[in-house]
Amino acid sequence: MQVFNNVRSFDFESYYIGAGCITQTIWNYLTNRPLNYGITDIDIIYFDDHDLSYEAEDKVIRKGIQLFSDIPIKIDIKNQARVHLWYKDRFGIELNPFQTIEEAIDTWPSTATAFGVRNDNNEKWQVYAPFGFNDLFDLTVRANKRLITKEIYMNKANQWKEKWPELKIVMWE
């Protein structure tokens, strides 16, 4: 909740906390592990297509480092409007610019991790989950092939399986 409360100070027009940190917290709860077990980072994504410069995103990242300095888990903040500028260099895949933050979530690597949650200033929870939550709560990892490669998916799935042996990994088909 501290992360959800602190992220409000950014005044993002559009943001979510999502992917692994939420998924893995739920897996930990379902498998009777400490809630922060295995979580390596907390993904905070936002969408600002008004300034796509690295400097603008870096300013947000630096503010986040200060704001979340007392959180023992790394905070990973990314402007999803900029992803197309670096994705090919990192993953070898050409990417068109995302038009919305939800379009970015639609491409996340697995159906169990492709969702975001936010708590707006009016304390109203917003959830975006293009694949629903069946796989998440069934401890099933299934590839979202919209953007990810077989190699990247299998690496992620195997890493998760090492931490959560209860997971059912659906092989790339």
MARLO-347508 format. One record per residue: y, x, z of N, C-alpha, C in turn; residue in three letters. Coordinates in Angstrom, 2 decimals, m for minus. Layout:
BEGIN
Y, X, Z, Y, X, Z, Y, X, Z, ala
...
//
This chain:
BEGIN
m1.20, 0.82, 0.00, 0.00, 0.00, 0.00, 1.26, 0.86, 0.00, met
1.16, 2.06, 0.61, 2.31, 2.93, 0.63, 2.74, 3.30, m0.79, gln
1.77, 3.56, m1.65, 2.10, 3.90, m3.04, 2.76, 2.71, m3.72, val
2.19, 1.52, m3.54, 2.78, 0.32, m4.14, 4.20, 0.10, m3.63, phe
4.43, 0.31, m2.35, 5.76, 0.12, m1.79, 6.74, 1.18, m2.30, asn
6.30, 2.44, m2.33, 7.19, 3.52, m2.75, 7.55, 3.44, m4.23, asn
6.63, 3.01, m5.07, 6.89, 3.00, m6.51, 8.03, 2.05, m6.87, val
8.32, 1.08, m6.02, 9.43, 0.16, m6.29, 10.77, 0.87, m6.38, arg
10.91, 2.01, m5.72, 12.20, 2.71, m5.72, 12.56, 3.27, m7.09, ser
11.60, 3.32, m8.01, 11.89, 3.78, m9.37, 12.64, 2.73, m10.19, phe
12.52, 1.49, m9.84, 13.13, 0.39, m10.61, 12.65, 0.38, m12.06, asp
11.37, 0.65, m12.27, 10.79, 0.57, m13.60, 10.85, m0.86, m14.10, phe
11.17, m1.03, m15.38, 11.11, m2.36, m15.97, 9.65, m2.79, m16.12, glu
8.79, m1.84, m16.42, 7.38, m2.14, m16.67, 6.55, m0.97, m16.14, ser
5.66, m1.25, m15.19, 4.81, m0.21, m14.64, 3.52, m0.82, m14.11, tyr
2.53, 0.04, m13.90, 1.28, m0.33, m13.22, 0.76, 0.89, m12.48, tyr
0.01, 0.64, m11.45, m0.84, 1.63, m10.82, m2.24, 1.25, m11.27, ile
m2.97, 2.22, m11.78, m4.24, 1.79, m12.35, m5.27, 2.86, m12.52, gly
m6.25, 2.47, m13.30, m7.37, 3.33, m13.68, m8.17, 3.76, m12.46, ala
m8.48, 5.05, m12.42, m9.43, 5.57, m11.45, m9.15, 5.28, m10.00, gly
m7.90, 5.41, m9.57, m7.64, 5.26, m8.13, m7.98, 3.86, m7.64, cys
m7.74, 2.86, m8.44, m8.08, 1.49, m8.04, m9.58, 1.26, m8.22, ile
m10.09, 1.65, m9.38, m11.52, 1.49, m9.66, m12.35, 2.18, m8.59, thr
m12.02, 3.43, m8.32, m12.81, 4.21, m7.37, m12.68, 3.69, m5.95, gln
m11.54, 3.14, m5.58, m11.42, 2.52, m4.26, m12.38, 1.33, m4.16, thr
m12.45, 0.54, m5.21, m13.37, m0.60, m5.22, m14.81, m0.12, m5.20, ile
m15.15, 0.89, m6.00, m16.51, 1.44, m5.96, m16.84, 1.94, m4.56, trp
m15.88, 2.60, m3.91, m16.11, 3.11, m2.55, m16.38, 1.96, m1.58, asn
m15.61, 0.91, m1.69, m15.82, m0.26, m0.83, m17.21, m0.85, m1.06, tyr
m17.57, m1.01, m2.34, m18.85, m1.63, m2.67, m20.06, m0.76, m2.30, leu
m19.85, 0.55, m2.19, m20.95, 1.46, m1.87, m20.84, 2.04, m0.46, thr
m19.98, 1.43, 0.35, m19.84, 1.81, 1.77, m19.42, 3.26, 1.98, asn
m18.50, 3.72, 1.15, m17.95, 5.06, 1.31, m16.52, 4.94, 1.85, arg
m15.97, 6.04, 2.38, m14.55, 6.00, 2.75, m13.73, 5.62, 1.51, pro
m12.70, 4.81, 1.69, m11.97, 4.25, 0.55, m11.36, 5.30, m0.37, leu
m11.00, 6.47, 0.15, m10.39, 7.48, m0.71, m11.39, 8.53, m1.20, asn
m12.67, 8.33, m0.96, m13.71, 9.27, m1.40, m13.65, 9.46, m2.93, tyr
m13.67, 10.70, m3.37, m13.79, 11.01, m4.80, m12.56, 10.78, m5.65, gly
m11.49, 10.30, m5.07, m10.28, 10.01, m5.84, m9.47, 11.30, m5.99, ile
m9.29, 11.74, m7.23, m8.57, 12.99, m7.46, m7.09, 12.78, m7.77, thr
m6.74, 11.59, m8.26, m5.34, 11.32, m8.52, m5.06, 9.82, m8.51, asp
m3.79, 9.52, m8.40, m3.32, 8.14, m8.45, m2.45, 8.04, m9.70, ile
m2.88, 7.20, m10.64, m2.16, 7.05, m11.90, m1.08, 5.98, m11.78, asp
0.15, 6.41, m12.00, 1.28, 5.49, m12.08, 1.79, 5.60, m13.51, ile
1.74, 4.49, m14.22, 2.22, 4.49, m15.60, 3.43, 3.58, m15.71, ile
4.32, 3.95, m16.58, 5.49, 3.11, m16.85, 5.77, 3.16, m18.33, tyr
6.66, 2.30, m18.78, 6.98, 2.23, m20.20, 8.49, 2.23, m20.36, phe
8.99, 3.32, m20.94, 10.42, 3.43, m21.23, 10.57, 4.04, m22.62, asp
10.81, 3.18, m23.60, 10.96, 3.66, m24.97, 12.42, 3.93, m25.34, asp
13.31, 3.91, m24.36, 14.72, 4.20, m24.62, 15.00, 5.70, m24.67, his
14.22, 6.48, m23.92, 14.39, 7.94, m23.91, 13.00, 8.56, m23.89, asp
12.56, 9.07, m25.02, 11.22, 9.64, m25.15, 11.20, 11.14, m24.90, leu
12.26, 11.69, m24.37, 12.31, 13.12, m24.15, 11.42, 13.53, m22.98, ser
10.91, 14.74, m23.08, 10.13, 15.30, m21.97, 11.01, 15.38, m20.72, tyr
12.27, 15.71, m20.90, 13.18, 15.86, m19.76, 13.30, 14.56, m18.97, glu
13.38, 13.43, m19.66, 13.50, 12.15, m18.97, 12.23, 11.85, m18.17, ala
11.07, 12.09, m18.77, 9.82, 11.86, m18.05, 9.68, 12.85, m16.89, glu
10.05, 14.08, m17.11, 9.95, 15.09, m16.06, 10.83, 14.75, m14.86, asp
11.98, 14.16, m15.12, 12.87, 13.72, m14.03, 12.16, 12.68, m13.16, lys
11.45, 11.76, m13.78, 10.69, 10.75, m13.05, 9.55, 11.43, m12.27, val
8.86, 12.35, m12.92, 7.76, 13.05, m12.26, 8.25, 13.81, m11.04, ile
9.37, 14.51, m11.17, 9.91, 15.27, m10.04, 10.33, 14.35, m8.89, arg
10.89, 13.20, m9.22, 11.23, 12.23, m8.18, 9.95, 11.76, m7.48, lys
8.90, 11.55, m8.26, 7.63, 11.13, m7.69, 7.03, 12.17, m6.77, gly
7.14, 13.44, m7.13, 6.62, 14.51, m6.27, 7.28, 14.45, m4.90, ile
8.58, 14.23, m4.89, 9.30, 14.12, m3.62, 8.93, 12.82, m2.89, gln
8.94, 11.74, m3.61, 8.71, 10.43, m3.00, 7.31, 10.30, m2.40, leu
6.33, 10.94, m3.03, 4.94, 10.81, m2.59, 4.43, 12.09, m1.94, phe
5.32, 12.93, m1.44, 4.90, 14.22, m0.88, 3.96, 14.08, 0.32, ser
4.00, 12.96, 0.99, 3.12, 12.76, 2.15, 1.80, 12.09, 1.80, asp
1.56, 11.83, 0.51, 0.30, 11.24, 0.05, m0.66, 12.41, m0.22, ile
m1.86, 12.41, 0.37, m2.75, 13.55, 0.21, m3.49, 13.62, m1.14, pro
m3.22, 12.68, m2.02, m3.86, 12.63, m3.33, m2.78, 12.87, m4.38, ile
m3.11, 13.65, m5.41, m2.16, 13.96, m6.48, m1.68, 12.66, m7.15, lys
m0.39, 12.60, m7.40, 0.20, 11.47, m8.12, 0.42, 11.90, m9.57, ile
m0.08, 11.10, m10.50, 0.05, 11.39, m11.93, 0.90, 10.29, m12.56, asp
2.12, 10.64, m12.93, 3.07, 9.66, m13.48, 3.26, 9.95, m14.95, ile
3.07, 8.92, m15.78, 3.22, 9.11, m17.23, 3.95, 7.94, m17.86, lys
4.86, 8.28, m18.77, 5.54, 7.28, m19.59, 4.64, 6.98, m20.79, asn
4.08, 5.80, m20.83, 3.15, 5.44, m21.89, 3.83, 5.33, m23.26, gln
5.14, 5.21, m23.29, 5.87, 5.19, m24.56, 5.89, 6.57, m25.22, ala
5.57, 7.64, m24.45, 5.57, 9.01, m24.96, 4.19, 9.54, m25.32, arg
3.14, 8.84, m25.00, 1.77, 9.37, m25.14, 1.50, 9.87, m26.56, val
1.99, 9.16, m27.56, 1.72, 9.58, m28.95, 2.29, 10.95, m29.28, his
3.24, 11.42, m28.50, 3.87, 12.71, m28.77, 2.98, 13.89, m28.37, leu
2.05, 13.70, m27.44, 1.21, 14.80, m26.98, m0.29, 14.54, m27.10, trp
m0.70, 13.34, m27.40, m2.13, 12.98, m27.37, m2.96, 13.79, m28.37, tyr
m2.45, 13.98, m29.58, m3.23, 14.71, m30.58, m3.46, 16.16, m30.16, lys
m2.44, 16.79, m29.60, m2.61, 18.18, m29.15, m3.64, 18.28, m28.03, asp
m3.69, 17.30, m27.18, m4.61, 17.35, m26.03, m6.02, 16.88, m26.37, arg
m6.12, 15.81, m27.18, m7.42, 15.20, m27.44, m7.86, 15.22, m28.89, phe
m6.99, 15.70, m29.80, m7.36, 15.81, m31.20, m7.37, 14.51, m31.97, gly
m6.74, 13.48, m31.43, m6.73, 12.16, m32.07, m5.29, 11.75, m32.30, ile
m4.99, 11.41, m33.56, m3.67, 10.90, m33.92, m3.50, 9.52, m33.29, glu
m2.34, 9.28, m32.73, m2.09, 8.03, m32.02, m0.75, 7.45, m32.44, leu
m0.75, 6.18, m32.79, 0.51, 5.50, m33.06, 1.20, 5.19, m31.74, asn
2.52, 5.11, m31.72, 3.22, 4.79, m30.47, 2.78, 3.42, m29.94, pro
2.59, 3.37, m28.64, 2.31, 2.08, m28.00, 3.58, 1.26, m28.01, phe
3.45, m0.03, m28.21, 4.59, m0.94, m28.21, 4.85, m1.54, m26.84, gln
3.81, m1.56, m26.00, 3.92, m2.10, m24.64, 3.03, m1.28, m23.72, thr
3.25, m1.42, m22.45, 2.41, m0.74, m21.47, 0.99, m1.33, m21.48, ile
0.90, m2.63, m21.74, m0.42, m3.26, m21.81, m1.24, m2.74, m22.99, glu
m0.58, m2.45, m24.10, m1.27, m1.88, m25.25, m1.88, m0.52, m24.89, glu
m1.21, 0.23, m24.05, m1.75, 1.51, m23.59, m3.00, 1.29, m22.75, ala
m2.95, 0.37, m21.81, m4.11, 0.08, m20.96, m5.29, m0.38, m21.80, ile
m5.02, m1.10, m22.87, m6.09, m1.58, m23.76, m6.94, m0.44, m24.32, asp
m6.42, 0.79, m24.30, m7.14, 1.93, m24.88, m7.82, 2.81, m23.84, thr
m7.71, 2.49, m22.58, m8.27, 3.36, m21.54, m9.78, 3.46, m21.69, trp
m10.38, 4.54, m21.21, m11.72, 4.94, m21.63, m12.90, 4.05, m21.28, pro
m12.80, 3.25, m20.24, m13.95, 2.40, m19.93, m13.48, 1.01, m19.52, ser
m14.36, 0.05, m19.68, m14.02, m1.32, m19.33, m13.80, m1.48, m17.83, thr
m14.42, m0.62, m17.03, m14.27, m0.70, m15.57, m12.98, m0.06, m15.08, ala
m12.35, 0.76, m15.91, m11.12, 1.43, m15.48, m9.88, 0.95, m16.23, thr
m10.05, 0.10, m17.22, m8.92, m0.35, m18.04, m8.24, m1.55, m17.39, ala
m7.49, m1.26, m16.35, m6.65, m2.31, m15.76, m5.56, m1.67, m14.92, phe
m4.53, m2.44, m14.71, m3.42, m1.99, m13.90, m2.99, m3.08, m12.94, gly
m2.40, m2.64, m11.83, m1.96, m3.56, m10.78, m0.55, m3.14, m10.37, val
0.29, m4.11, m10.10, 1.60, m3.80, m9.54, 1.99, m4.89, m8.55, arg
2.91, m4.52, m7.69, 3.44, m5.45, m6.71, 4.94, m5.44, m6.89, asn
5.45, m6.49, m7.50, 6.86, m6.54, m7.84, 7.74, m6.69, m6.59, asp
9.01, m6.51, m6.79, 9.96, m6.58, m5.68, 9.91, m7.89, m4.92, asn
9.45, m8.92, m5.57, 9.36, m10.21, m4.89, 8.00, m10.38, m4.21, asn
7.27, m9.24, m4.08, 5.97, m9.22, m3.42, 4.90, m10.00, m4.19, glu
5.14, m10.24, m5.46, 4.16, m10.94, m6.30, 3.27, m9.92, m6.98, lys
1.95, m10.07, m6.82, 0.99, m9.17, m7.45, 0.81, m9.53, m8.92, trp
0.79, m8.51, m9.75, 0.53, m8.67, m11.18, m0.67, m7.79, m11.53, gln
m1.61, m8.35, m12.26, m2.79, m7.59, m12.68, m2.97, m7.77, m14.17, val
m3.23, m6.66, m14.86, m3.56, m6.72, m16.27, m4.93, m6.09, m16.44, tyr
m5.88, m6.87, m16.93, m7.26, m6.41, m17.08, m7.83, m6.95, m18.39, ala
m7.66, m6.22, m19.50, m8.08, m6.75, m20.80, m9.59, m6.99, m20.93, pro
m10.39, m6.34, m20.10, m11.85, m6.52, m20.16, m12.39, m7.28, m18.95, phe
m11.49, m7.79, m18.13, m11.92, m8.50, m16.93, m12.44, m7.52, m15.88, gly
m13.18, m8.06, m14.91, m13.63, m7.25, m13.78, m15.15, m7.25, m13.59, phe
m15.90, m7.86, m14.49, m17.36, m7.91, m14.30, m17.96, m6.52, m14.20, asn
m17.63, m5.63, m15.14, m18.19, m4.28, m15.09, m17.77, m3.54, m13.83, asp
m16.53, m3.69, m13.44, m16.04, m3.02, m12.24, m16.89, m3.41, m11.03, leu
m17.04, m4.70, m10.79, m17.75, m5.16, m9.60, m19.27, m5.07, m9.72, phe
m19.76, m4.92, m10.94, m21.20, m4.69, m11.14, m21.54, m3.21, m11.13, asp
m20.55, m2.35, m10.88, m20.74, m0.90, m10.88, m21.27, m0.39, m12.23, leu
m20.75, m0.99, m13.29, m21.17, m0.64, m14.65, m20.05, 0.10, m15.37, thr
m20.41, 1.21, m15.96, m19.45, 1.99, m16.75, m19.84, 1.83, m18.21, val
m18.92, 1.26, m18.98, m19.16, 0.98, m20.41, m17.96, 1.51, m21.19, arg
m18.22, 2.18, m22.29, m17.14, 2.76, m23.08, m16.25, 1.69, m23.70, ala
m14.97, 1.96, m23.66, m14.00, 1.24, m24.47, m13.74, 2.14, m25.67, asn
m14.34, 1.84, m26.78, m14.33, 2.73, m27.95, m13.05, 2.66, m28.77, lys
m12.08, 1.95, m28.28, m10.85, 1.78, m29.06, m10.14, 3.10, m29.34, arg
m10.27, 4.06, m28.42, m9.56, 5.32, m28.61, m10.41, 6.53, m28.20, leu
m11.25, 6.38, m27.25, m11.99, 7.51, m26.67, m13.11, 7.98, m27.59, ile
m13.43, 9.26, m27.49, m14.56, 9.80, m28.24, m15.82, 9.75, m27.38, thr
m16.96, 9.88, m28.02, m18.23, 9.88, m27.29, m18.25, 11.02, m26.27, lys
m17.81, 12.20, m26.68, m17.83, 13.35, m25.78, m16.97, 13.13, m24.53, glu
m15.75, 12.63, m24.71, m14.87, 12.39, m23.57, m15.46, 11.32, m22.66, ile
m15.99, 10.25, m23.26, m16.60, 9.18, m22.46, m17.77, 9.70, m21.65, tyr
m18.68, 10.42, m22.29, m19.87, 10.90, m21.59, m19.50, 11.88, m20.48, met
m18.50, 12.73, m20.71, m18.05, 13.64, m19.65, m17.53, 12.86, m18.45, asn
m16.68, 11.87, m18.71, m16.14, 11.05, m17.62, m17.25, 10.29, m16.91, lys
m18.11, 9.65, m17.67, m19.20, 8.86, m17.09, m20.10, 9.74, m16.22, ala
m20.42, 10.93, m16.69, m21.28, 11.83, m15.92, m20.60, 12.32, m14.64, asn
m19.30, 12.58, m14.72, m18.55, 12.97, m13.52, m18.58, 11.86, m12.48, gln
m18.36, 10.63, m12.93, m18.38, 9.50, m12.01, m19.78, 9.30, m11.42, trp
m20.80, 9.45, m12.24, m22.18, 9.26, m11.79, m22.55, 10.27, m10.70, lys
m22.01, 11.48, m10.79, m22.27, 12.49, m9.76, m21.72, 12.04, m8.41, glu
m20.57, 11.40, m8.42, m19.94, 10.96, m7.17, m20.49, 9.62, m6.68, lys
m20.82, 8.76, m7.62, m21.32, 7.41, m7.30, m22.65, 7.20, m8.02, trp
m23.75, 7.68, m7.47, m25.06, 7.57, m8.15, m25.48, 6.13, m8.41, pro
m24.88, 5.19, m7.71, m25.21, 3.78, m7.89, m24.70, 3.21, m9.22, glu
m23.80, 3.92, m9.87, m23.23, 3.42, m11.12, m24.30, 3.29, m12.21, leu
m24.13, 2.24, m12.99, m24.98, 2.04, m14.17, m24.16, 2.47, m15.38, lys
m24.57, 3.55, m16.00, m23.84, 4.10, m17.14, m24.44, 3.52, m18.42, ile
m23.62, 2.85, m19.19, m24.06, 2.34, m20.49, m23.79, 3.44, m21.49, val
m24.85, 3.92, m22.11, m24.73, 5.02, m23.06, m23.95, 4.58, m24.30, met
m23.35, 5.54, m24.93, m22.61, 5.29, m26.17, m23.58, 4.74, m27.21, trp
m23.26, 3.62, m27.77, m24.18, 2.98, m28.74, m23.54, 2.92, m30.10, glu
//
